[in-house]
């Protein structure tokens, strides 16, 4: 099972990825998570990417493609779901080149569709655990103890890229640079759009229903 999951920041890609991982046992390859790990480890890639991420800009293609190609090469035999990559048509083309060279095909491309206003509300209330990475929302998914992670009791934070002004810039960037990727994949078939503002259970059911077709073909 090899899936590309598209959608604006805050559209719910992380939640959908977890459902796919739980159902099929594939690897969740999140460009954002991998980059944040690189930053935490102060690697060369992390240092180069930090300024781009904190200001809501896209990491340059040469950095992100090399990183994701490495992650894909290490993925389990069950497959993978790509979360937050590719973000540009150039990245999509380079991904196809890499996969084709290794005899790998994408089974499905799923795009989560949602209004910008809903995303702004979602992300403004999002809080993260700096230790384990768990994500909460002040109203939609609050922790048991206000401001504290359920898993380890760490003080929750608002990531720099969840700041409302940064989110607005990220959405502008998405519409200008990433949305064309939707057109790229539409022309390649096995492309599906799902409204992601219909509750997590409904979104999960819709995504898994779509994936049954390529899995059983």
N, C-alpha and C positions, 0 to 999 in steps of 0.2 A: 504494500500500500504506500503510494507516494503522492502526497497532496500538497498543493500550494494554496495557502489561505491568505486572501487579500482583504483589505478594508482600511478605513481611516484609523488613526490612533484613537483608542477608546471605543472602537466598534464592538469589542468583545472577542477579539481573536484569541486571547489567552485562555478564556473559558472554553471556547469551542475546541481549541487544541487539546485541552485536558480531556474532553469527552472523546476525542478521536484516539488519544493515547490510551485511555482506559479501555476503549472498545477493541482496539486492534493491536495494542502492544508496540506501537511504533515509537520512534524517537521524536521528541518535540524540539525542533531546532529554531529557537527564537533569536533573531539577530540582535534584538535589544538586550536580552538576557546575557548572551555571549559577550557582547560589547561591554556591558556593565561588569561582568566578571573580569574581563581584561583590564578595565579601569581599576577595579579593586586590587588586582594583582600588580598594578603599575607596570604592565608590559609595554613594549614599544607600540603595539597596536592601540592599547588603551590610552596611552598618552596622546597619540595622534588623533584619536576619535573624540576625546573628552570635550574639547571646545565646541565641536559640531553638535554633539548630543545635548549639552547644557543649554545651547542657544536655540534648540529646536530645529536645527538644520540637518540635512541628510549627510551621512558619512560618505565620502567620495567612493565611487564605484570600485576603484582598484583595491581599496582596503576591504570593503565589505565582500566583494566577490571572492577574493583569496581566502578570507576567513570562512565563509560559508562553504566553499568548495572543500576545504579541509574537514569541516564538520560533516558534510555529506559523505565523504569518503570513509568516515569512521562510524557511520550509522549502522544499526543492527540490520539483520537480514529481513526483519519484519517490515522495514521501511522507515519513512519519516514524514512529518508534516512541517512545512516551512512556514514560519510565523514572522511577518515583517520583512520578508525577502521573497522575490525581488521587488525593489521599490522604484526602479526605472526600467524603461524598455531596454536600455543597454544592459542592465543587470539580467533581465529576462533572457535576452539573446545569448549572453555569456553562460547563463545557467543551462540553456538548451544545448549549447556547444559542449559543455562539460558532461552533461548527462548522455548526450548522443555518443560521445567518444567512449563512454563506458557501457553502452547498450542499455541505458536506463530510460524509461518513459514515465511521464507524469500521468497518474491515473485520473486525477480530477483537480480542477481549479475552482475554488469556492470563494465568492466575494460577498462580504457582509456589508449591507447597505443601511445607512442611518443618517439622520439629519445632524448638521453641525451643532445646532443648539442643544440637542440631547447629549452629544459628546462633551460639550463644555460643562454641562451640569454634572455628568458622570465623573469627569476627570478632576474637577475642582474639589470634589469630596473624597477623592481616592487617597488612601494612606498605605504606606508600605513598611514592612519590617526590615530594618537594615541588616539584620543577622540571618534570618531564614528566607527572606524574600516574599513572605506571605502578603497578600494584598487585601485590603478592606475598603469599605466606603462608609463615610460618617453616618449616612442614613440608610442606604440600601443593604449594606453588609457590615454592620458595626462589630467591633470586637466585644468580647464578654465584659472586659474592663475598659472603660473609655481611655483611649490613647495608648493601650498596651497590647502587645501581640499575644494571642491565645497560646501560641506554641512555646514561647520562651520568655514572655514578659518584657521584652525589649520595648523601648519608647518608639512609637510609630512616627514616621516622618512623611512629609510630602516631597516626593522626588522633584528635583529642579525642572524636569521636563513635564511635570503635571501642573506647574504654575499656570493660571489662566492665560496670562499674556503669552507664555511660551506655547501653550496648547493652540491658541489662535494662529500663531506663526506656523506651527506644525501642520495645521489644517490647510493653510494657504499653500504650504509646500506640497502637501499631499495632492491637492487639486491641480496644482500646476505641473508637478513632475511625476507623481505616482499614478494618478488616474489613467493616464495613457496606457499603463500596463494592462488595464482592464480590456482596452481595445485590442491590444496585442494578443491576449489569451482568447478573447472572443473569436478571433479569426482562426484559432487553432483547434477549436472544438472542445468538448467536455468541460465547458465553462458554465457555472451555475451562480445565480445571484439569490441571496436570502435576506429578507428584512430582519435585522437583528434587534429591533426595538419591539419585540413581542414576547419577552420573558425568556429566561435561560432554558427552561425545559422545552419550550416550543422550538427554539433555535436548535437545540441539541437534536431533537427528533427530526427536524428538517434536514440537518446536515447528515446525520447517520443514514437517513433514508436515501439521500443522494449517493452516498458512498457505497451503498449495497450494490449498485449497478456495476461500477468498475470492478469491485471485489469479486462479484459472481460471474463476470463475463467469460 
